[in-house]
Every structure is written in C-alpha cells, then in structure tokens.
Amino acid sequence: MEGLSMSDMEDDECWNTLENYRLLLIKTIEPSRITPYLRQCKVLSTEDEEQIFNDPNLVIRRRKVGVLLDILQRTGCKGYVAFLESLELDYPELYRKITGKEPARVFSILVGEPLFKC
C-alpha cells in the first residue's frame, strides 16, 4: 500500500485513510506509551486519559486503543498529526508502514509548526 500524502487531506480524509490500519494499530499499540505525548500536544485531556485507563469496560488493551483512536478522531487534523508523531517516536516501524516515510524525529506540534498540512 502506498504511503499517505497528508497535504490536501481534510480531517475526515486523514482519519479515513488511517482507518485502513485500525486493526494493526489496535494489535500493536500500548496506549500508556503514547498518551503522555498526546497529552503534551493537548489532543488528549486528563478526562480522556482517565476514561481510557480507568473505565471498567476497557480492561482489554485492544479496547483501550480503540477508544483512544475514537477520541483522537474527534480532534481532527491536529489529533491526526500528533498521533502520527507519537507513532514516529514510539513505533517507528508502524509509522514507516503507515506513512511510507522514514521517521524524522521532528515533533512539530510541540514546537508550534505543523510538519504536515491537512
């Protein structure tokens, strides 16, 4: 599958494209590894994190990841970019598979300049 081109994508397009990888993401990601970065980027709130880690209905890790993806999808392009950057940091192989790009380790949201345009 081709890498994602993030220029000219609308919020929904970004997330719809990522939806093709949902099963792989749910099988691979440990939410506790990426939530600190997502909170720092302000695309995940304390309440969101509380829901993911303390909801009694979310005892299975895969369900936690599914809810995390659903929460992030509501944040639009900023959440999409922050999520990809969190993969770049903690899951470089997954980032490479999804984007078709080598991890650059440049975290644009934290420095205020988006690396990707949506």
Phi, psi and omega per residue, in radians:
M1 nan 2.502 -3.104
E2 -1.231 2.711 3.043
G3 -1.200 2.807 -3.106
L4 -1.442 2.373 2.984
S5 -1.760 1.988 -3.022
M6 -1.561 -0.201 3.074
S7 -1.272 2.553 3.124
D8 1.210 0.142 3.110
M9 -1.577 2.420 3.009
E10 -1.409 2.885 3.128
D11 -0.898 -0.867 -3.102
D12 -1.138 -0.662 3.124
E13 -1.079 -0.761 3.122
C14 -0.965 -0.929 -3.078
W15 -1.225 -0.605 3.098
N16 -1.112 -0.680 3.097
T17 -1.142 -0.734 3.138
L18 -1.175 -0.450 3.134
E19 -1.019 -0.495 3.088
N20 -1.079 -0.374 -3.115
Y21 -1.845 0.121 -3.027
R22 -0.946 -0.832 -3.112
L23 -1.067 -0.777 3.112
L24 -1.088 -0.749 3.127
L25 -1.083 -0.792 -3.108
I26 -1.132 -0.626 -3.137
K27 -1.295 -0.453 -2.960
T28 -1.770 -0.718 -2.936
I29 -1.365 2.418 2.948
E30 -1.801 1.909 -3.016
P31 -0.964 -0.593 -3.103
S32 -1.153 -0.310 3.102
R33 -1.361 -0.541 -3.033
I34 -1.854 -0.299 -3.090
T35 -1.111 -0.613 3.099
P36 -1.035 -0.736 3.118
Y37 -1.135 -0.751 -3.125
L38 -1.138 -0.623 3.063
R39 -1.184 -0.724 3.139
Q40 -1.097 -0.593 3.098
C41 -1.392 -0.069 3.107
K42 1.113 0.595 3.018
V43 -1.875 -0.060 3.100
L44 -2.342 2.239 -3.128
S45 -1.635 2.973 3.058
T46 -1.032 -0.718 3.138
E47 -1.128 -0.705 3.098
D48 -1.065 -0.820 -3.130
E49 -1.099 -0.724 3.092
E50 -1.017 -0.782 3.126
Q51 -1.070 -0.805 -3.085
I52 -1.090 -0.759 -3.011
F53 -1.661 -0.289 -3.055
N54 -2.103 -0.052 3.105
D55 -1.211 2.157 -3.125
P56 -1.102 -0.320 3.093
N57 -1.418 -0.147 -3.072
L58 -1.999 0.946 -3.127
V59 -1.447 -0.377 3.138
I60 -1.575 2.279 -3.088
R61 -0.918 -0.729 -3.098
R62 -1.097 -0.622 3.088
R63 -1.172 -0.669 3.110
K64 -1.052 -0.762 3.138
V65 -1.130 -0.719 3.112
G66 -1.043 -0.777 3.111
V67 -1.160 -0.715 3.096
L68 -1.012 -0.817 3.121
L69 -1.086 -0.709 3.117
D70 -1.106 -0.739 3.113
I71 -1.101 -0.816 -3.110
L72 -1.123 -0.601 -3.136
Q73 -1.062 -0.556 3.123
R74 -1.244 -0.226 -3.124
T75 -1.566 -0.034 3.065
G76 1.256 -2.561 -3.042
C77 -1.089 -0.705 -3.132
K78 -1.059 -0.745 3.101
G79 -1.145 -0.662 3.113
Y80 -1.085 -0.858 -3.134
V81 -1.116 -0.778 3.127
A82 -1.078 -0.711 3.125
F83 -1.093 -0.817 3.108
L84 -1.069 -0.679 3.114
E85 -1.174 -0.597 3.093
S86 -1.175 -0.645 3.059
L87 -1.144 -0.705 3.124
E88 -1.020 -0.683 -3.126
L89 -1.313 -0.865 -2.981
D90 -1.807 -0.345 -3.115
Y91 -2.401 1.157 -3.049
P92 -1.023 -0.615 3.130
E93 -1.148 -0.719 3.115
L94 -1.159 -0.732 3.080
Y95 -1.007 -0.806 -3.132
R96 -1.077 -0.759 -3.120
K97 -1.123 -0.721 -3.077
I98 -1.323 -0.763 -3.036
T99 -1.659 -0.396 -3.044
G100 1.322 0.210 -3.101
K101 -2.057 2.704 3.035
E102 -1.355 2.458 3.085
P103 -1.051 2.256 -3.122
A104 -1.708 -0.295 -3.113
R105 1.030 0.596 3.049
V106 -1.944 2.052 -3.009
F107 -1.856 1.574 -2.956
S108 -1.138 -0.685 -3.074
I109 -1.098 -0.654 -3.110
L110 -1.215 -0.482 3.130
V111 -1.721 0.004 3.022
G112 1.538 0.066 3.131
E113 -2.148 1.867 -3.111
P114 -1.027 2.303 3.099
L115 -1.292 -0.585 -3.101
F116 -2.010 2.525 3.023
K117 -1.773 2.353 3.095
C118 -1.969 nan nan
